[in-house]
Amino acid sequence: MKKKPVPPPATDESPYENAMAQHQHAQLNVSFTRKSLQTNVWQSVAIVLLVCSTILFAWKAANPPQSVIASDNGRIIPIPTINDPVYSDADIIDYGARHIREDFTLDFVHYREQINARRDGFSTEGFTSYYNALVNSNILPNIRDKKMNLSSLTSTGVVNSKGVLDNGAYAWRLQYPVTFRLTGQTSSLPPQNFTLIMLVTRADPRLKKDGLEVIQVITREAAEQ
């Protein structure tokens, strides 16, 4: 039996055309991959921006600007945040001087009521430091035990330092030369010269008059440095 001849394998008549087609197909794949990657990158950027915007809007919704009615027609005026100084140094120096004169004007009959009436001008810690200053300077014992009256005279104060505290409130550290006078019904003590250090901070004006409060008072004898 005669075997059929095996036909020779088919040869590619156009190898160049096939190579070009494969190259073009590969180029299309690369271009598609590049465009897909660019699209994914921009989508990721858009998602990040959307998340940041959502967080920002949520924070603003949870922390709306404080405001008060400031006129009869119902106009709303925003309250400055407590990290905003608002006042000039001269205003704060004047505020501190008035505070001192009121804090250290006491008489032996009403001193308890007078001291308690000053509470609103202080933070809790500030009022404690004010009371301690009265005790440590021996002023309160003289008023109470020797039935004396206290008056004070302040010289021009200075701002030693200023800035935002860790709690976010703007603060001024003030220093004043102060003279205290204790006078009694039958005798008086010599004038006492002190250096008074006062730390004043911004506060919520809805809670504190003028939006200010004293958080620390320290008295030192004038000779001390």
C-alpha positions as CSV (number, residue, x, y, z in Angstrom):
1,M,0.0,0.0,0.0
2,K,1.3,3.3,-1.0
3,K,1.7,6.0,1.7
4,K,0.2,9.4,1.1
5,P,2.8,12.0,1.0
6,V,2.8,14.3,4.1
7,P,2.3,17.9,3.0
8,P,5.0,20.3,4.2
9,P,4.1,22.6,7.1
10,A,2.5,25.8,6.1
11,T,4.8,28.7,6.1
12,D,3.9,32.2,7.0
13,E,3.8,34.1,3.8
14,S,3.8,37.5,5.7
15,P,6.0,37.3,8.8
16,Y,6.5,41.0,8.8
17,E,2.8,41.7,8.8
18,N,2.2,39.3,11.7
19,A,5.0,40.9,13.7
20,M,3.6,44.4,13.1
21,A,0.1,43.2,14.2
22,Q,1.5,41.7,17.4
23,H,3.5,44.9,18.1
24,Q,0.4,47.1,17.5
25,H,-1.6,44.8,19.8
26,A,1.1,45.1,22.5
27,Q,1.1,48.9,22.1
28,L,-2.6,49.0,22.5
29,N,-2.3,46.9,25.7
30,V,0.4,49.3,27.1
31,S,-1.7,52.4,26.2
32,F,-4.8,50.9,27.8
33,T,-2.8,49.9,31.0
34,R,-1.4,53.4,31.2
35,K,-4.8,55.1,30.8
36,S,-6.3,52.7,33.4
37,L,-3.5,53.5,35.8
38,Q,-4.0,57.3,35.3
39,T,-7.7,56.9,35.8
40,N,-7.1,54.9,39.1
41,V,-4.7,57.6,40.3
42,W,-7.1,60.4,39.7
43,Q,-10.0,58.4,41.2
44,S,-7.8,57.9,44.4
45,V,-7.1,61.6,44.6
46,A,-10.7,62.4,44.2
47,I,-11.6,59.9,46.9
48,V,-9.0,61.4,49.3
49,L,-10.3,65.0,48.6
50,L,-13.9,63.8,49.2
51,V,-13.0,62.2,52.5
52,C,-11.1,65.3,53.6
53,S,-14.0,67.5,52.6
54,T,-16.4,65.2,54.5
55,I,-14.3,65.4,57.6
56,L,-14.0,69.2,57.4
57,F,-17.8,69.6,57.0
58,A,-18.5,67.2,59.8
59,W,-16.1,69.1,62.1
60,K,-17.7,72.5,61.2
61,A,-21.1,71.0,61.8
62,A,-20.0,69.8,65.2
63,N,-18.2,73.0,66.1
64,P,-20.3,75.9,64.7
65,P,-18.9,79.5,65.1
66,Q,-20.1,81.0,68.4
67,S,-22.3,84.1,67.9
68,V,-24.5,86.4,69.9
69,I,-27.3,88.8,69.2
70,A,-25.6,92.2,69.1
71,S,-28.3,94.6,68.1
72,D,-32.1,95.2,68.3
73,N,-32.7,94.1,64.8
74,G,-31.4,90.6,65.4
75,R,-28.1,91.1,63.6
76,I,-25.6,88.3,64.4
77,I,-22.0,89.2,65.2
78,P,-19.5,86.3,65.6
79,I,-17.7,86.0,68.9
80,P,-13.9,86.0,68.4
81,T,-12.3,82.8,69.3
82,I,-10.3,82.8,72.6
83,N,-7.0,82.4,70.8
84,D,-7.6,85.8,69.3
85,P,-6.1,88.6,71.5
86,V,-8.8,91.2,70.4
87,Y,-7.4,93.7,73.0
88,S,-4.3,95.8,72.7
89,D,-1.5,95.6,75.2
90,A,-2.6,99.0,76.6
91,D,-6.1,97.8,77.1
92,I,-4.9,94.7,79.0
93,I,-2.5,96.7,81.2
94,D,-5.5,99.0,82.1
95,Y,-7.7,96.0,82.7
96,G,-5.1,94.5,85.1
97,A,-4.6,97.8,87.0
98,R,-8.4,98.1,87.6
99,H,-8.5,94.5,88.6
100,I,-5.8,95.0,91.2
101,R,-7.4,98.1,92.7
102,E,-10.7,96.3,93.1
103,D,-9.1,93.1,94.3
104,F,-7.1,94.8,97.0
105,T,-9.6,97.3,98.4
106,L,-11.0,95.6,101.5
107,D,-12.3,96.6,104.9
108,F,-12.4,94.6,108.0
109,V,-16.2,94.6,108.3
110,H,-17.1,93.4,104.8
111,Y,-13.9,91.7,103.6
112,R,-15.5,88.3,103.2
113,E,-18.3,89.6,101.0
114,Q,-15.8,91.8,99.1
115,I,-13.4,88.9,98.4
116,N,-16.2,86.6,97.3
117,A,-17.6,89.3,95.0
118,R,-14.3,89.2,93.1
119,R,-14.7,85.6,92.2
120,D,-16.3,86.2,88.8
121,G,-13.2,88.0,87.5
122,F,-11.1,84.8,88.1
123,S,-10.9,81.3,86.9
124,T,-11.2,78.7,89.8
125,E,-7.4,78.4,90.0
126,G,-7.0,82.2,89.6
127,F,-9.3,82.9,92.6
128,T,-7.3,80.4,94.7
129,S,-4.1,82.2,93.8
130,Y,-5.6,85.6,94.6
131,Y,-6.8,84.4,98.1
132,N,-3.3,82.8,98.7
133,A,-1.7,86.2,97.7
134,L,-3.8,87.9,100.4
135,V,-2.7,85.4,103.0
136,N,1.0,85.0,102.0
137,S,1.5,88.8,102.0
138,N,0.0,88.9,105.5
139,I,-2.7,91.3,104.3
140,L,-5.7,89.2,105.2
141,P,-4.5,88.4,108.7
142,N,-4.0,92.1,109.4
143,I,-7.5,92.9,108.1
144,R,-9.1,90.1,110.0
145,D,-7.2,90.2,113.3
146,K,-6.2,93.8,113.6
147,K,-9.4,95.2,112.1
148,M,-7.6,97.1,109.4
149,N,-8.7,98.4,106.0
150,L,-6.8,97.8,102.8
151,S,-6.2,100.2,99.9
152,S,-3.8,99.9,97.0
153,L,-1.9,102.0,94.5
154,T,-0.6,100.7,91.3
155,S,2.1,102.1,89.0
156,T,2.2,101.6,85.3
157,G,2.3,97.9,84.5
158,V,4.2,96.1,81.7
159,V,3.5,93.0,79.5
160,N,6.3,90.6,80.3
161,S,5.1,88.0,77.7
162,K,2.1,87.0,75.7
163,G,0.9,84.2,73.5
164,V,-1.4,81.2,73.2
165,L,-1.5,78.8,76.1
166,D,-1.7,75.0,75.8
167,N,-5.5,75.2,76.3
168,G,-5.8,77.5,73.3
169,A,-6.5,80.7,75.1
170,Y,-4.5,83.9,74.4
171,A,-2.8,85.1,77.5
172,W,-0.8,88.1,78.8
173,R,1.7,87.9,81.7
174,L,1.6,91.3,83.4
175,Q,3.8,92.9,86.1
176,Y,2.9,95.9,88.3
177,P,4.7,97.8,91.1
178,V,2.0,97.9,93.8
179,T,1.8,99.7,97.2
180,F,-0.5,98.3,99.8
181,R,-1.7,100.5,102.7
182,L,-3.3,99.0,105.9
183,T,-5.0,101.5,108.1
184,G,-6.8,100.8,111.4
185,Q,-9.0,102.8,113.7
186,T,-6.1,103.6,116.1
187,S,-3.0,102.8,114.1
188,S,-1.6,102.2,110.6
189,L,1.1,100.1,109.2
190,P,3.9,101.5,107.0
191,P,3.1,101.2,103.2
192,Q,4.2,97.9,101.8
193,N,5.7,97.7,98.3
194,F,5.2,94.6,96.2
195,T,5.7,93.4,92.7
196,L,2.5,91.8,91.5
197,I,2.5,89.3,88.7
198,M,-0.9,88.6,87.0
199,L,-1.7,86.2,84.2
200,V,-4.8,87.3,82.2
201,T,-6.4,85.2,79.5
202,R,-9.2,85.5,76.9
203,A,-12.4,83.8,78.0
204,D,-15.9,83.2,76.6
205,P,-17.6,86.6,76.9
206,R,-20.9,84.8,77.6
207,L,-19.4,83.6,80.8
208,K,-16.9,86.3,81.7
209,K,-17.2,90.0,81.6
210,D,-15.2,91.6,78.8
211,G,-14.2,88.1,77.6
212,L,-11.2,88.1,80.1
213,E,-10.3,86.4,83.3
214,V,-7.4,86.2,85.7
215,I,-5.9,82.7,86.1
216,Q,-3.0,83.6,88.4
217,V,-1.9,86.2,90.9
218,I,1.5,86.3,92.6
219,T,2.8,88.9,95.0
220,R,6.4,89.4,95.9
221,E,8.1,91.9,98.1
222,A,9.6,94.6,95.9
223,A,13.1,93.8,97.0
224,E,12.7,90.3,95.7
225,Q,13.9,89.5,92.1
